[in-house]
Amino acid sequence: MTTAEASNDATDDADAAQASAWVKAEAVALGFDDVRITTPDGLEHLPYDAAGALDRFVAEGRHGEMEWMAAHAARRRDPRALWSEAQSIVMLAMSYAPAHDPLAVLDAPTRAAISVYARGKDYHDVMKARLKQLARTIAERTGDEVKVFVDTAPLMEKPLAMSAGIGWQGKHTNLVSRRHGSWLFLGAVLTTARLAADAAERDHCGSCRRCLDVCPTAAFPAPYRLDARRCIAYLTIEHKGHIPHEFRAAIGNRVFGCDDCLAVCPWNKFAAVSRETRFAAREATDDPPLAALLALDDAAFRERFAGTPVKRTGRDRVVRNALIAAGNSSEAGLLADVRPLLDDASPLVRAAAIWALRRLASANDCDRERRRRLELETDADVLAEWL
């Protein structure tokens, strides 16, 4: 390398470092809690094979009904397959660390446990608006192209966040940060601008296995491996069918998601309470009474959960989950809310209502209800539930 070439490289490196500094400053000003930078080949430098882990996850069918993971697995393995011109990846994080113990509601069986992330505005909407602002600034100042992603494209955000230095993928497969614990939303800005990359983070889980041991449904066949088909978050949010009987009792009163593995992470002790106004919903969704959810028709459901992640799952699945919780509550007073749902238009709801009835009512009561409806029922799954 000539002296001139070395001088040019040093100048380029200095420019990249300067650009990285103002990108980070802009991101912090926009309300992001952490921002680090990696490159499209960053996954290749991790201490584990992220692409191989994804391939095994899909090959073993552990993704369940999340068919998009299989359909886009090849593109997800490498950011360059998503956009070959990208030179840098800006990884950004927002904390949603709660001010309360999210597991306390598990001792209140007549209330619906709603995952911390879903209690306010949809984080996709909140983050995307700010990511677009950041991307616009990068484009204006550098003249380079930009693309924004918030969990909406085949991009492995958690391994990329590790390669950028934000945190590491813990034994529960979620991102863990020494500054923010397990409570982080992630987003990314891909750009053709050349920015200085940060050092990758290393794994700090050590011998701890609290997140594995707390799981009610044993959804972790091994550390760093998740079987989504057993995960309560998957079953209550992504799974479109009837919840398998083997998991119903273990679900307890978890109506939307599950925070157990996140909440017990010891790194959470360093997490500051998030600026909750960023995600504040129009109406509080914190752990509502099960009776209130069981009474919702579609219009009332949309009104109550407007703008939150809960709305995307839909009324029928959420009421299905609330019926499972009601069946686990041992509260016979909920029978008055369960009975009308035996005649609901949705087979998904009717079947769950039968299960709740069997858990709360006497055998004679159940038999009377069954005889009233058995000859009129046409759905095979609902019939199976009665029989």
C-alpha positions as CSV (number, residue, x, y, z in Angstrom):
1,M,0.0,0.0,0.0
2,T,1.4,3.4,-1.0
3,T,1.6,6.3,1.4
4,A,-1.2,8.0,-0.5
5,E,-3.5,5.0,-0.3
6,A,-2.8,4.7,3.5
7,S,-3.6,8.3,3.9
8,N,-6.9,8.0,2.0
9,D,-7.9,4.9,4.1
10,A,-7.2,6.9,7.3
11,T,-9.3,9.7,6.0
12,D,-12.1,7.3,5.1
13,D,-11.9,5.7,8.6
14,A,-12.0,9.1,10.2
15,D,-15.1,10.2,8.2
16,A,-16.8,6.9,9.0
17,A,-16.2,7.4,12.7
18,Q,-17.4,11.0,12.6
19,A,-20.6,9.9,10.7
20,S,-21.2,7.1,13.3
21,A,-20.9,9.6,16.1
22,W,-23.5,12.0,14.8
23,V,-25.8,9.1,13.8
24,K,-25.7,7.9,17.4
25,A,-26.3,11.4,18.8
26,E,-29.3,11.8,16.5
27,A,-30.7,8.5,17.5
28,V,-30.4,9.3,21.2
29,A,-32.1,12.7,20.6
30,L,-35.0,10.8,19.0
31,G,-35.5,8.8,22.1
32,F,-33.7,5.5,21.4
33,D,-32.1,4.0,24.5
34,D,-29.2,2.3,22.7
35,V,-27.7,2.5,19.2
36,R,-24.8,0.6,17.8
37,I,-23.5,-0.2,14.3
38,T,-22.6,-3.4,12.5
39,T,-22.0,-4.4,8.9
40,P,-24.0,-6.8,6.7
41,D,-21.4,-9.5,7.3
42,G,-21.5,-9.0,11.0
43,L,-23.3,-12.3,11.6
44,E,-20.3,-14.2,10.3
45,H,-18.2,-12.9,13.2
46,L,-20.4,-14.1,16.0
47,P,-19.2,-16.9,18.3
48,Y,-22.1,-19.1,17.1
49,D,-23.7,-19.9,13.8
50,A,-26.8,-17.8,13.8
51,A,-27.8,-18.9,10.3
52,G,-27.3,-22.5,11.1
53,A,-29.4,-22.1,14.2
54,L,-32.2,-20.6,12.2
55,D,-32.0,-23.5,9.7
56,R,-32.3,-26.1,12.4
57,F,-35.2,-24.2,14.0
58,V,-37.2,-24.4,10.8
59,A,-36.1,-27.9,9.8
60,E,-37.2,-29.3,13.1
61,G,-40.6,-27.5,12.8
62,R,-40.1,-25.5,16.0
63,H,-41.5,-22.4,14.3
64,G,-45.0,-23.9,14.4
65,E,-47.5,-22.0,12.2
66,M,-45.2,-19.1,11.6
67,E,-44.8,-20.1,8.0
68,W,-43.2,-16.8,7.0
69,M,-40.1,-18.0,8.9
70,A,-39.7,-21.0,6.6
71,A,-40.8,-19.1,3.5
72,H,-38.1,-16.4,3.9
73,A,-35.4,-18.4,5.8
74,A,-32.9,-18.1,3.0
75,R,-33.2,-14.3,2.9
76,R,-33.2,-14.1,6.7
77,R,-29.9,-15.8,7.0
78,D,-27.9,-12.9,5.5
79,P,-28.8,-9.2,5.4
80,R,-27.1,-9.0,2.0
81,A,-29.8,-11.2,0.5
82,L,-32.3,-8.5,1.6
83,W,-30.3,-5.6,0.2
84,S,-26.9,-6.3,-1.4
85,E,-25.9,-2.6,-1.7
86,A,-26.0,-2.0,2.1
87,Q,-22.7,-1.1,3.7
88,S,-23.8,-0.5,7.3
89,I,-26.6,-1.5,9.6
90,V,-27.6,0.8,12.4
91,M,-29.2,-1.3,15.2
92,L,-31.4,0.6,17.6
93,A,-33.2,-0.3,20.8
94,M,-35.9,1.1,23.0
95,S,-36.4,-0.1,26.5
96,Y,-39.9,-1.1,27.8
97,A,-38.7,-2.1,31.2
98,P,-41.8,-2.2,33.5
99,A,-42.1,-0.2,36.8
100,H,-43.9,-3.2,38.4
101,D,-43.4,-7.0,38.8
102,P,-45.1,-8.4,35.7
103,L,-45.4,-11.8,37.4
104,A,-47.4,-10.5,40.3
105,V,-50.7,-10.8,38.4
106,L,-50.2,-14.6,38.2
107,D,-51.4,-14.7,41.8
108,A,-54.7,-12.9,40.8
109,P,-56.4,-15.7,38.7
110,T,-59.5,-13.7,37.9
111,R,-57.4,-11.0,36.1
112,A,-55.9,-11.4,32.6
113,A,-52.1,-11.3,32.4
114,I,-51.1,-9.3,29.4
115,S,-47.4,-9.2,28.4
116,V,-45.6,-6.0,29.2
117,Y,-44.8,-5.2,25.6
118,A,-48.5,-5.3,24.6
119,R,-49.9,-3.0,27.2
120,G,-49.5,0.2,25.3
121,K,-49.1,1.5,21.7
122,D,-47.9,-0.9,19.2
123,Y,-44.1,-0.6,19.3
124,H,-43.9,-1.1,15.5
125,D,-45.7,2.2,15.0
126,V,-43.7,4.1,17.7
127,M,-40.3,2.9,16.5
128,K,-41.0,3.1,12.8
129,A,-41.8,6.8,13.0
130,R,-38.5,7.5,14.8
131,L,-36.5,5.2,12.6
132,K,-37.9,7.0,9.5
133,Q,-36.8,10.3,11.0
134,L,-33.3,9.0,11.6
135,A,-33.1,7.4,8.2
136,R,-34.2,10.7,6.6
137,T,-31.4,12.6,8.4
138,I,-28.8,10.0,7.3
139,A,-30.0,10.3,3.7
140,E,-30.0,14.1,3.8
141,R,-26.5,14.4,5.4
142,T,-24.7,11.7,3.4
143,G,-26.7,11.5,0.2
144,D,-26.7,7.7,0.7
145,E,-29.7,5.4,0.4
146,V,-31.5,4.0,3.5
147,K,-34.1,1.3,4.4
148,V,-36.0,1.0,7.7
149,F,-37.0,-2.3,9.4
150,V,-39.0,-3.0,12.6
151,D,-39.7,-6.7,12.8
152,T,-41.4,-6.5,9.4
153,A,-38.8,-8.1,7.1
154,P,-36.7,-11.3,7.1
155,L,-33.9,-9.8,9.2
156,M,-32.3,-11.5,12.2
157,E,-32.5,-8.5,14.5
158,K,-31.2,-10.2,17.7
159,P,-28.0,-11.7,16.2
160,L,-27.4,-8.4,14.4
161,A,-27.9,-6.5,17.7
162,M,-25.3,-8.8,19.3
163,S,-22.9,-8.2,16.4
164,A,-23.4,-4.5,16.9
165,G,-22.8,-4.7,20.7
166,I,-26.2,-3.9,22.1
167,G,-26.6,-7.2,23.9
168,W,-26.4,-10.9,23.4
169,Q,-29.0,-13.6,22.6
170,G,-29.6,-15.3,26.0
171,K,-30.6,-18.8,26.8
172,H,-34.3,-17.8,26.4
173,T,-33.3,-16.8,22.8
174,N,-34.3,-13.1,23.5
175,L,-31.8,-10.3,23.5
176,V,-30.2,-9.5,26.9
177,S,-28.4,-6.2,27.6
178,R,-26.1,-5.4,30.5
179,R,-27.8,-2.0,30.6
180,H,-31.5,-2.8,29.9
181,G,-31.9,-6.5,30.8
182,S,-34.4,-8.5,28.7
183,W,-36.7,-5.5,28.0
184,L,-35.7,-4.2,24.5
185,F,-37.6,-3.5,21.3
186,L,-35.3,-3.6,18.3
187,G,-35.2,-1.8,14.9
188,A,-32.7,-1.4,12.1
189,V,-31.7,1.1,9.5
190,L,-29.8,-0.3,6.6
191,T,-27.8,2.2,4.6
192,T,-25.3,2.4,1.7
193,A,-23.3,4.9,3.9
194,R,-20.0,3.7,5.3
195,L,-20.2,4.0,9.1
196,A,-17.7,2.8,11.7
197,A,-18.8,-0.5,13.2
198,D,-18.9,-1.3,16.9
199,A,-17.5,-4.3,18.6
200,A,-19.8,-7.3,19.1
201,E,-21.1,-8.1,22.6
202,R,-20.3,-11.5,24.2
203,D,-22.5,-13.9,26.1
204,H,-22.8,-13.1,29.8
205,C,-25.4,-15.7,30.8
206,G,-22.8,-17.9,32.5
207,S,-24.2,-20.8,34.4
208,C,-27.6,-19.1,35.1
209,R,-30.7,-21.0,33.8
210,R,-33.5,-19.1,35.6
211,C,-35.2,-18.3,32.3
212,L,-35.2,-22.0,31.3
213,D,-36.4,-23.3,34.6
214,V,-39.3,-20.9,35.0
215,C,-41.0,-21.8,31.7
216,P,-44.4,-23.3,32.6
217,T,-44.6,-25.4,29.4
218,A,-40.9,-26.5,29.1
219,A,-40.6,-24.6,25.8
220,F,-36.8,-24.8,25.9
221,P,-35.5,-28.2,24.9
222,A,-31.9,-26.9,25.6
223,P,-30.3,-23.6,26.4
224,Y,-30.5,-21.1,23.4
225,R,-33.2,-23.3,21.8
226,L,-36.9,-22.5,21.7
227,D,-39.7,-24.7,20.6
228,A,-42.4,-22.1,19.7
229,R,-45.1,-24.8,19.6
230,R,-44.8,-25.1,23.4
231,C,-44.3,-21.4,24.1
232,I,-47.2,-19.6,25.8
233,A,-46.5,-16.4,23.9
234,Y,-46.8,-18.3,20.6
235,L,-49.9,-20.3,21.7
236,T,-51.8,-17.2,22.9
237,I,-50.7,-14.8,20.1
238,E,-49.6,-16.6,16.9
239,H,-51.4,-20.0,17.2
240,K,-54.7,-19.7,15.2
241,G,-56.3,-22.9,16.2
242,H,-57.5,-24.6,19.5
243,I,-54.9,-24.6,22.2
244,P,-53.7,-28.2,22.8
245,H,-55.1,-29.7,26.0
246,E,-51.6,-30.5,27.4
247,F,-50.8,-26.7,27.7
248,R,-54.1,-25.3,29.0
249,A,-53.6,-25.7,32.7
250,A,-50.0,-24.4,32.5
251,I,-51.2,-21.3,30.7
252,G,-52.9,-20.1,34.0
253,N,-54.2,-16.6,33.5
254,R,-51.8,-15.6,30.8
255,V,-54.2,-14.2,28.2
256,F,-51.7,-12.5,25.8
257,G,-48.1,-13.5,25.8
258,C,-45.9,-14.6,28.7
259,D,-43.2,-12.6,30.5
260,D,-41.9,-15.3,32.8
261,C,-38.5,-16.0,31.1
262,L,-37.9,-12.3,30.6
263,A,-38.9,-11.2,34.1
264,V,-36.6,-13.6,36.0
265,C,-33.4,-12.5,34.1
266,P,-30.9,-11.2,36.7
267,W,-29.7,-8.6,34.3
268,N,-33.0,-6.8,34.7
269,K,-31.7,-5.3,38.0
270,F,-29.7,-2.8,35.9
271,A,-32.6,-1.8,33.7
272,A,-34.1,1.7,34.4
273,V,-37.9,2.0,34.1
274,S,-38.7,2.9,30.5
275,R,-40.2,6.2,29.5
276,E,-43.7,4.8,29.4
277,T,-45.2,7.8,27.7
278,R,-43.7,6.6,24.4
279,F,-45.9,3.6,24.4
280,A,-48.9,4.9,26.4
281,A,-52.2,3.6,25.1
282,R,-55.4,5.5,24.9
283,E,-56.9,3.1,27.4
284,A,-54.9,1.1,29.9
285,T,-54.7,-2.6,29.0
286,D,-52.9,-3.6,32.2
287,D,-54.2,-7.0,33.5
288,P,-58.0,-6.4,33.0
289,P,-60.6,-8.6,34.7
290,L,-61.3,-11.8,32.8
291,A,-65.0,-11.0,33.0
292,A,-64.4,-7.8,31.0
293,L,-62.6,-9.7,28.2
294,L,-65.2,-12.4,28.1
295,A,-67.9,-9.8,27.4
296,L,-66.3,-8.3,24.4
297,D,-67.8,-8.6,20.9
298,D,-65.7,-7.7,17.9
299,A,-66.6,-4.0,17.9
300,A,-65.9,-3.6,21.7
301,F,-62.7,-5.5,21.3
302,R,-61.4,-3.2,18.6
303,E,-62.4,-0.2,20.6
304,R,-60.7,-1.4,23.8
305,F,-57.4,-2.5,22.2
306,A,-57.1,0.1,19.4
307,G,-53.5,0.9,18.6
308,T,-52.1,-1.9,20.7
309,P,-50.5,-5.2,19.6
310,V,-53.4,-7.1,21.2
311,K,-55.7,-5.8,18.4
312,R,-53.7,-7.6,15.7
313,T,-54.4,-11.0,17.2
314,G,-58.2,-10.5,17.0
315,R,-61.1,-10.9,19.3
316,D,-61.7,-14.6,18.9
317,R,-58.2,-15.7,19.9
318,V,-58.1,-13.3,22.8
319,V,-61.5,-14.5,24.1
320,R,-60.3,-18.1,23.5
321,N,-57.4,-17.3,25.8
322,A,-59.5,-15.6,28.4
323,L,-61.7,-18.7,28.5
324,I,-58.7,-20.9,29.2
325,A,-57.8,-18.5,32.0
326,A,-61.3,-18.6,33.3
327,G,-61.2,-22.4,33.4
328,N,-57.9,-22.1,35.4
329,S,-59.3,-19.6,37.8
330,S,-61.4,-22.0,40.0
331,E,-63.8,-19.0,40.2
332,A,-67.4,-20.3,39.8
333,G,-68.6,-16.7,39.6
334,L,-67.2,-16.6,36.1
335,L,-69.7,-19.1,34.9
336,A,-72.2,-16.4,34.1
337,D,-69.6,-14.9,31.7
338,V,-68.7,-18.3,30.2
339,R,-72.2,-19.6,29.4
340,P,-73.1,-17.1,26.7
341,L,-69.9,-18.0,24.8
342,L,-71.1,-21.6,24.4
343,D,-73.2,-20.2,21.6
344,D,-70.6,-17.9,20.2
345,A,-70.4,-17.6,16.4
346,S,-66.7,-18.6,16.5
347,P,-66.0,-22.4,16.9
348,L,-62.7,-21.3,18.5
349,V,-64.5,-19.6,21.2
350,R,-67.2,-22.2,21.7
351,A,-64.7,-25.0,22.2
352,A,-62.7,-23.0,24.8
353,A,-66.0,-22.1,26.5
354,I,-66.8,-25.8,26.8
355,W,-63.4,-26.4,28.5
356,A,-63.9,-23.6,30.9
357,L,-67.4,-24.9,31.7
358,R,-66.1,-28.3,32.5
359,R,-63.5,-26.8,34.9
360,L,-66.0,-24.6,36.7
361,A,-69.4,-26.2,36.7
362,S,-70.7,-29.5,38.2
363,A,-70.9,-32.6,36.1
364,N,-74.7,-32.4,36.0
365,D,-74.6,-28.8,34.9
366,C,-72.1,-29.7,32.1
367,D,-74.3,-32.6,31.0
368,R,-77.4,-30.3,30.8
369,E,-75.5,-27.8,28.6
370,R,-74.1,-30.6,26.4
371,R,-77.5,-32.1,25.8
372,R,-78.9,-28.7,24.8
373,R,-76.3,-28.1,22.1
374,L,-74.9,-31.4,20.9
375,E,-77.5,-32.1,18.2
376,L,-77.2,-28.5,16.9
377,E,-73.4,-28.4,16.7
378,T,-71.8,-28.9,13.3
379,D,-68.2,-28.1,14.0
380,A,-66.1,-31.2,14.4
381,D,-63.6,-29.7,16.9
382,V,-66.4,-28.3,19.1
383,L,-68.2,-31.7,19.0
384,A,-65.0,-33.3,20.1
385,E,-64.7,-30.9,23.0
386,W,-68.3,-31.8,24.1
387,L,-67.6,-35.5,23.8
